[in-house]
Amino acid sequence: MRELFKKIFGSRSDEETVQPIDDKNAVRKSVTVQGRVQGVGFRYFVRQEARALGISGWVKNLDDGSVTMEIQGTSAVIDELIERLKRGNGYSKVVQLKSNDLDVVKGENKFGIRY
């Protein structure tokens, strides 16, 4: 089944380049969301929204039913993405969102889904 989804939705090679921001203005966060976030297109929603905002990083399902991601951009766009995640895609329902600060990955310029 996983291979079928990779064929339909892509694999790591689906990472799309985004315009990297100046590393001195960047922040990076680890974000984990819980709720109805698997099987509802949530990772693809995250990827779409992150790319639209020019955010780099990745998103991945976890075995416990949650979704985790690392996101990097300016503080303002990271805050905007987090607000969009809370609202969801119409099929998802986020009941808890936790975030932690991370060290910036210099020169990172892609966002993709990890499996």
C-alpha positions as CSV (number, residue, x, y, z in Angstrom):
1,M,0.0,0.0,0.0
2,R,2.8,2.4,0.9
3,E,4.4,1.9,-2.5
4,L,1.1,2.7,-4.2
5,F,0.9,6.0,-2.3
6,K,4.5,6.8,-3.3
7,K,3.6,6.2,-6.9
8,I,0.5,8.4,-6.7
9,F,1.8,11.2,-4.4
10,G,5.5,10.9,-4.8
11,S,8.5,10.0,-2.7
12,R,11.5,11.8,-1.3
13,S,12.1,12.8,-4.9
14,D,8.9,14.9,-4.7
15,E,10.8,17.5,-2.6
16,E,10.4,20.8,-4.2
17,T,12.9,23.7,-3.9
18,V,11.7,26.8,-2.1
19,Q,13.6,30.1,-1.9
20,P,15.8,29.8,1.1
21,I,15.8,32.7,3.5
22,D,18.8,34.3,5.0
23,D,20.0,32.0,7.8
24,K,20.3,34.8,10.3
25,N,16.6,35.5,10.0
26,A,15.5,31.9,10.0
27,V,14.0,29.9,12.8
28,R,13.4,26.1,12.8
29,K,10.8,24.3,14.8
30,S,9.9,20.7,15.4
31,V,6.1,20.4,15.4
32,T,4.0,17.3,16.3
33,V,0.2,17.3,15.8
34,Q,-2.2,14.8,17.2
35,G,-5.8,14.2,16.4
36,R,-7.4,13.0,13.1
37,V,-4.3,13.7,11.1
38,Q,-3.6,10.4,9.3
39,G,-5.5,9.0,6.4
40,V,-7.0,12.5,5.6
41,G,-4.4,14.0,3.4
42,F,-2.8,16.0,6.2
43,R,0.8,15.6,5.1
44,Y,-0.1,16.7,1.6
45,F,-1.9,19.7,3.1
46,V,1.2,20.6,5.2
47,R,3.4,20.3,2.2
48,Q,1.2,22.5,0.1
49,E,0.9,25.2,2.8
50,A,4.6,25.1,3.6
51,R,5.5,25.5,-0.1
52,A,3.0,28.3,-0.5
53,L,4.7,30.2,2.4
54,G,8.2,29.4,1.3
55,I,9.0,27.2,4.3
56,S,11.6,24.5,4.0
57,G,11.7,21.2,5.9
58,W,9.7,17.9,6.0
59,V,6.6,16.2,7.3
60,K,6.1,12.5,8.3
61,N,3.5,10.2,9.8
62,L,4.4,8.5,13.1
63,D,3.4,5.0,14.2
64,D,1.3,6.4,17.1
65,G,-1.1,8.2,14.7
66,S,0.4,11.6,15.0
67,V,2.3,13.7,12.4
68,T,5.6,15.3,13.0
69,M,7.5,17.8,11.0
70,E,10.5,20.1,11.0
71,I,9.8,23.5,9.5
72,Q,12.2,26.4,8.8
73,G,11.5,30.0,7.7
74,T,11.0,33.4,9.3
75,S,9.2,33.6,12.6
76,A,6.2,35.2,11.0
77,V,5.7,32.6,8.3
78,I,6.3,29.7,10.8
79,D,3.5,31.3,13.0
80,E,1.2,31.5,10.0
81,L,1.8,27.9,9.0
82,I,1.1,26.8,12.6
83,E,-2.2,28.7,12.5
84,R,-3.1,27.0,9.2
85,L,-2.2,23.6,10.7
86,K,-4.6,24.2,13.6
87,R,-7.4,24.9,11.2
88,G,-6.6,21.8,9.1
89,N,-7.7,20.9,5.6
90,G,-11.4,20.2,6.2
91,Y,-10.9,16.5,6.8
92,S,-8.4,16.6,9.6
93,K,-9.0,17.6,13.2
94,V,-6.0,18.8,15.2
95,V,-6.5,18.3,19.0
96,Q,-3.0,19.0,20.2
97,L,0.0,20.7,18.6
98,K,3.4,20.8,20.3
99,S,6.4,22.7,19.0
100,N,10.0,23.0,20.0
101,D,12.8,25.2,18.8
102,L,15.6,23.6,16.8
103,D,18.9,24.8,15.3
104,V,18.6,26.2,11.8
105,V,19.8,24.0,9.0
106,K,21.9,26.3,6.9
107,G,21.1,26.5,3.2
108,E,18.1,24.2,3.4
109,N,15.8,24.9,0.4
110,K,13.4,22.0,0.0
111,F,10.2,20.8,1.6
112,G,9.0,17.2,1.2
113,I,7.1,14.3,2.7
114,R,9.1,11.6,4.4
115,Y,8.0,8.0,4.7
